[in-house]
Amino acid sequence: MASTSLDFTRKVILAGKEKEFYNLWKQGASTLKKVQKDIDQIEISDISDQDLAEIFSKWSKAYLDFWAIGMTAELINYGLEYKIKSLLRPKFADERDFNEAFAILTTPTALSFYKQEELDLMRIVLSDVGERSLRLEGHREKYYWIYNNYLEAKMLDIPHFAERIKGMKESDAEKFLAEFTGYEEKISAQKEQLYDSLQLETGEIGIIDSLNNSMTFQDDRKKYNLIANQYLENFLIEIGRRHGIKVRDLKWLLPVEIEAMAKGKDLSKIIEQRKNITTINCDRAQLSIETGNQASKIQKLFDGAEFDRSANLQGTVACTGKSRYFRGIARIILSPKAGDKLKEGEILVTSMTTPDFVVLMNRAGAIITDFGGVTCHAAVVSREFGIPCIVGTENATKAIKDGDILELHNLRGTVKIIPV
């Protein structure tokens, strides 16, 4: 992953082709939006199986073409993150100072769409009572997809958004909005101060600017993905209805197999085999899917590792929060559906976060993830919430047990399990 990220970043982003690359991305996103707009004009429940399969195939191609470009966000971000670390490390004698500066310089200047949605909702609280119903409808049309994820999608309705602002005072909304007034200027000023104090050269600042652009690209890609997931869900609902198969079961199939299902092909045996246990190996030459005994053997290679609980976990500092140390109770939560376990101020420990984790993240005292870098979802959202976050620990969800007392060193990126 590291060498691929560096190669792609060097050959595309740092070779003067950044604008050309982003124009290609915009073209793919525009095509996907057009296809989805055309689908909006069709009542898919009224068309034939053949037409349904053809429309799904057209949408699937547009989505996969879009995704082929969009997936490079991780390559760019990891590559630029490595470059920035390389140029910053010689400037610091203390790892803590390095991590603090790195966290600031890799903070995106623009707010994420998650935060923009919250700000828009607060503005509705400040609107005239007589306008709220109409403004909530507009808000629903704009953000119905915001809690979708890669496993499932659910269109949010007006009551959902109305419930979120129920009982909220205008003073609460004003306070929330005030916290993010001038956010972009504040982050930019912090970066400028570091540019001066570290005496960064124009080329070095350009690399940091490129990462900021890539993080905006990644946020836009995520938004398009979540919207597209709703279209996929709608297709699967209709195909499942016609053939008596649960939507969740259809998600064990590849796009070409879903198209075949839409035409009437029976793939129920394949679905049942994959539901038990499945592994996927993908390389440039082919995609291989294993089930049964072979998949079990592969799984055992990953499940057999043991972890030393006396050793500190090491990750990347995504957000330092308001203090150098944070101590709290760990809650292992691998799905937001288990979110009720997390109490106010406890530490959310998970493999990675997705949009439907945001409600949990808002009440967490700190966040630890197995995967991700400074541009991942957990890193971006934690900065906006201003809570400590350490990402990329690799094994936090396996080494830490639910209820453990943890101590986070927010400037070193370490997590210590406190014996009791």
Steps between C-alpha positions, in 0.01 A plus 500: 500500500776745598703460179186515282384817678837668458529403133152624412544822696839570343392423143165683511456752781861615538576488128284795399196289404288582808252724313468251215432220749227690684332595172483127421344441841240773444411346165436160660292655777299702246422188296382314809277792604344511152425126500342528844296802393365296208411215739303747713262541205425126490269295720711184509219291646307542173767388253586152370776279639707559187466878525580489872815301429607743226444807717689339787785412263522861378500634856752238614743591221474871580552429870799270448662746258448772759637275775808404299606866514367569849681209666831672429424751779658258748809458281545877475436561869738231622766610253475868596478412870829312467661792314389752763626283785835469324543873458379584855692245711846663464353824631400356841708351780192402701250249356218674688566831328520323165163327550333824608629689195416210268141490629457873431657496154288206388170644625275584202409867476147421378237345725380150414152445361405341836568828677339704221182297551502576874553870433211506250279328757591762764400774256156340480473532880553874458237532224141609551278224638268534201788429259640196676290233326599627157865538599508151654367359174779675311751371755372145456532523121858623536617261773273191499808283431734627768487193729540247219800270507654226290284229657157656488312812402190659644330816379461735796160668530382835630411360848863387539635852452216655700583270792863611495402863564205425727516713814811681382520866601606779267784578738629141457496535122670841515774360724556205264521726194733742679748218567552454125481861388827577324611135524685504168680825587598362842651179361675690221651743755631211711665351192649833393651545844669160472619574147681804636637343818627192314627710209334274246587554137244557225531143373444357848193717551378380160510138619290593806256688274476194276402287800234755593362479144503122514310497830230717341497255209463209743211670681321566169559141391351373824191715451447367147553145628236534770249638252582222251451243775139609521450426130663159546270431794195595292607265220552214744166560669324471165698196382447333838127570485467343157698187585419450867854560629603719792692816414780409740544165323532669161800691633705179488496530119725688258345766270494266197328237715238749619432586137454129428263471796297790364457306177375198695807282555485298824814562708355396835754215545794738450349742751461227764859385450635853544283578802671228701857621447665683211845637422593712200844536345549772243805568288557662164434178313184369660251497784466170686224422748541210741232339717480195726817328626740707291354825636521361856872427456563856384298642790708307755813675376352830620326378818794321659706801604549579870570844643713619790268708719793635701645679197377842394304520176644748251300693244489829316386815680196629313383748764667592827183630665533751782757322717811287465346201678159339506389217726170319467304177460529315169197383307561267207233586243531344155155609384303817580204272575682413823544868577283496813797344683696825468436742787581870497874558521607137445759398242365370169723217375416372153657373179401811304213747505232571241234774482256312723762509778477880525236498774725274711807707427320809623469355850837322511778638718761366258524276193740218410493310171682202350525652154538836331732795476462871566252531213261222602143560616582466870789746473301767318191480723700487825672827406165666444381371838832590664544161671816285525534248220771244426462309174685217327585296812439182294396279796311718751173307471684172565747608770251712698209342687164661560512690829879537513634822650714671238745786512560689178808712449353738247832640382685170469217301344526224759231305683575328832274240661493575875510183719225477762 
